[in-house]
Amino acid sequence: MISRRNVIKSIGLGSGLLFSSNLIQASPKVTESEFRYCLNTSTIMGQKPGLKGYLEIAAKAGYDGVELWIRDLQEYIEAGNSVNSLRMLIRDHGLTFENAIGFAPWMVDDASKRKAGFEQMEREMGLLADLDCHRVAAPAFGVDAPLDLFQAGERYKNLLDLGRKIGVMPQLEFWGAFPHFYHLGQVLMVAAVADDKDARILPDVYHLFRGGSGYEGLKMLSGNLIEVFHMNDFVMHIPREEQQDKDRVYPGDGGAPMQQIIGDLKAMGGRKVLSLELFNPDYWQQDALTVAKTGLEKMKSLVTNVVGT
């Protein structure tokens, strides 16, 4: 059990709120970030290309890796395909399985539901390990009341312990429109309470805007806290509180300060996976390969403008 007294002492509430070194920079950085490019298959899920189609499109478009949804993996296997054949299929397309998207209720207050959520996570992590994927998104799915962030931190610590045992590490995710876990400050609190060297968060351009976090907080984070960063943008003509996932646009096509965001990610150090995650129904009406290529070109252009060639 993690005591509140120890957490308060560790984050230095009496001396300027200094988080642990995994969260906030304490010294100048020596190396800058390296970027890899990833396709989250939500971007083209409306075209329904199927799992093989997702991989073929991502490879043809020129991505380094993919973020796949666990439900798609399960459907593929339930259709009679083997886990080994799927692992080889990903490898044969020259892709890295960077992260998986799942929805296990591991953070909820209800003990029986939480137990089921951890059991679901364990099964899904086992599948991902067999597919050579070593990360999984860990959102606050199923939470239906205000969170005690200390308790949430303890649960995240337990989830990290489970991940280490299996070899698949949970990336703590927050959703900007979710009423109970929507702000960068909340996710940093939970990560700090976990007090674990393997704590990681999964930010998103849209969610940082939608939840009111803004982008200045990224300057406070050290490189190893972020491994995957969801890329997209928000539109200017819809009020922030009314924007939805479907309103996301290509990175650089909206109002986000993309040069600042890329610059801060670059300055952090460490390897960063920039993953294009869109749910735009207008893009779903277009050719999937064209959409995937367009998104990759826009991400690479943004990085080139900041980092250079």
N, C-alpha and C positions, 0 to 999 in steps of 0.2 A: 504494500500500500504506500502510495506517495503522499507524504504529508504536505498540507498547505504551507506550513511554516517553512519547510525546506525549499518549496518552490519559490515562495516570496523571497527567501534569502538568496536563492540561486539567481533570480532575475533582477535582484538589486533594486527593489522598489524604493528603498530609502536613498538611493544614490543615482537617480537618473534612468531607471528602468533599462538596465543592461542585460540583454538576453545572452544565452550561452553562445560560444563561438560558432556553433552550427547555424545560428539564426542571424546574428548581427556582426558585421565586420569589426574586428578589434585591431587590425593591423593592415598596412598597405598590401595590395595583391601583387603577386609576382608574375603569374601567368594569366592570360586572358582566355575567354571561353572559346571553345571550338563548337561549331554548329553542324548538326546533322538534320536532315529533312525527312519528315514522316507524314504519311497520309492517314488521318483518322477516317475510317470508312463511313462515318455518318455523312461526310461531305458528298458522297455519291450513293447513299443508301436508297434514295428515292427512285433511282433508275433500276434498282433491284438486279444487279449483275450477278449476285451470288458470291460465295466465298472465293471460288476460283477466279471469278471475274474481278473481284477486288484486287487480288494479288496480281493478276495480269495487267490491270490498268495502272496500279501503282508502279510496277516495274517498267512498263512502257513509258510512263510519264517521267521517269527518272528519279523517283524517290529512293532514299536510303533504307527506309523501313516503313512499317505499318503499325497502326493502333487498331486492333480488331476487337469486336464486341463478343463477349463470352456467349451470348445467346446464338450468334452465328456459328461459333465453333461447335456448340452443342448440337445445333441443327445439322451441321455437316456430318458429325460423327454418328448421330442418331439415324442418318440416312444410309448408314452401312459402311462409311469410310473409316479407316483406322487412324488412330492418333499418329502413328509412325508415318503414314502416307501424307498426312497433313503437314507434319514437321518437314518432310522432304519437299513437299510442294512449295512451302515458304522459302526454303533454302534454295531450291532450284530456280526460283525467280530472282535470286540475288538480294533478298530482302532480310532485314533484321526485324524480328517481332519485338518492338520496343516496349509496348505497354498494352494492357487489356482493359476494356471497359466493362464493369460489372456492377451489380446493385444488390449487395448483401447488407442486411440491417444489423451491422455489427456495433453501431454506436447507440442504439435505442436504449431507453431506460428499462423497459419491460424485460425481466431476466430471462424468461423463456424464449422470447423473440430474439434477444441478443445471443443466447446460446445457439439457437438455430442459425443466426447470422454468422457466427464464428464457424459453425460446422459447414455452412455453405461456402464461406471463404476458404476453408481448408480443402474442400473438394475442388473448388475452382483453381486455387493455387497449385494443387497437385497436377491438374490438367495443364496449366500454363508451364509448369516446370518441365513436363514431358514434351512441350512444344518449344523449349528453349526460350521462353519469355520469362524475364526475371522481375517484372513490375506489374502491378495491378492498381487501378484507381480505387480509392477508398473514400467515397463521399459519405455524407451523413444521411444516407437513404433510410427512409422509414421513421426518422425522428419527427414527432408530431407535437412537441411542446418545447418551450425554452430549455436550452441546454445548460447544465452545470459543466463549465469548461474544465474544471478540475477532474470531474469524473470522466469526461470525454478524453482527457489526456491519459488517464489511467487505462482506459479501454484501448486507446491507440497504442500505448506501450505493450499491452497484451497482444495486440494484432501484429506489432513488429516482432515480438518474440515468436509468434506463429510463423511469420514470414521467413525469419532466419532459419527456422527448423526445416522449412520446405525449400527455401531458396528463391522465393518470390516476394519482393518487398512492396508493401502498400504505400501508395503515394496519396497523402492526405489532400482531398479535394473539397473545394467549397463552390457553391452555386450562388450567383448574385441575386437571383430572384427567389431563393429559398428562404423562408422567414426565420429559420432558426440557426443557420450556419451559412453566412453570406459575405462575410467581411474578412479581409486579410488579417486584421487584428485578431479575430477569433481563431483563425487557423494557426497563427503564430503562437497564440496562447496555448492551444492544445498541443502543439509540437514542443513548446517549452516545458509544459507539465510532464510530457512523456519522458523528457530528460534522457534522450537516447541518441547515440551517434548516428543511427541509421534513419532518423526522422527525415522525411522528405515531403514537400508540398507540391501540389499540381495547380499552378495558377493559369489564368485564361484572360486574354485581353478583354473579351466581352464581360466576363464575370467581375473583373476588377472594376469596370465601369458601372455595370448594372447594380452591384451591391454598394456602390458609393465608396469603395476603397481608394480609388484613384491610383496613381502610378508612382508617386514619390516614395512610397514604402519600399519599392524594389531596390532603392539605393542602399537600404540598410541590411540587405540579405547577403550572406556569403554564398559562394558558388555551389557548394555541395548540398545546399538545401533544395535547390531546384535542378532536376534532371530532365523533366519534360515540361514544356510550356505550350499551351494551346494557343494557336494563332488564328485570328479572325479580326473583325473590326465592328464598330457600332455605327449606326446611321445617325445623322444629325437632326432629321426632321421629325423624330418620334421622341417624346419626353422620356427621360431615363427610366422612370418608374413604370412606364408602359411598354418598354421594349421586351421582346420575347426571343427565344432561341432562333426562331425562324427569320428574325430580322438581321441576323449576322451577315456581314458581307466579307469579301476578300480582304485580307490585311492590306492596309494602305488605301482602301477605297472609302473609308469612313473618317471618323473624327478622332481616333486614338492617336496620341503622340508617338507614332511608331519609331521614329528616329531615337527618341529618348528611351523607349522600351528596349530596343535592340542594343543601344549603347550601354544601358545598365546591365543587361544580360551579359554582354560582352565583357564588361568590367569585372563581373563577379568571379570569373575563372571557372574552369571545369568544362566538361562536355555538356552541351545543351542539345536536346532533341526538340526542334521546332515542329510541332504537329498541327497540320491544318485541320481544324474541326469546325465545320459549318453544318447548318440544318436548313439552308435556304431553299424553299420550294421552287423559286425561279431557276436556281441552278439545277435542280432535279429534273427540270424539263429540257435541259440541254444535254448534249453528248457528254457522257461521263468522262471519257479520256480528255476531252477539251477542258472540262472543269478542273480535273486533276492537274493538267499541265499549266493551266492559267494560275491556279493557286500556288504551285511550286515556283513559277516564274516570278510572281509577285513577292513571295517570301525571299527568294534569292536576291531580287533587286533591292529590297529593303536592307538586307544584310550587307550587300555590296556597297550601298550608299554610306553605310556607317563604318564597316570594317575595311572595305576596299577589296580588291581582287586577290 
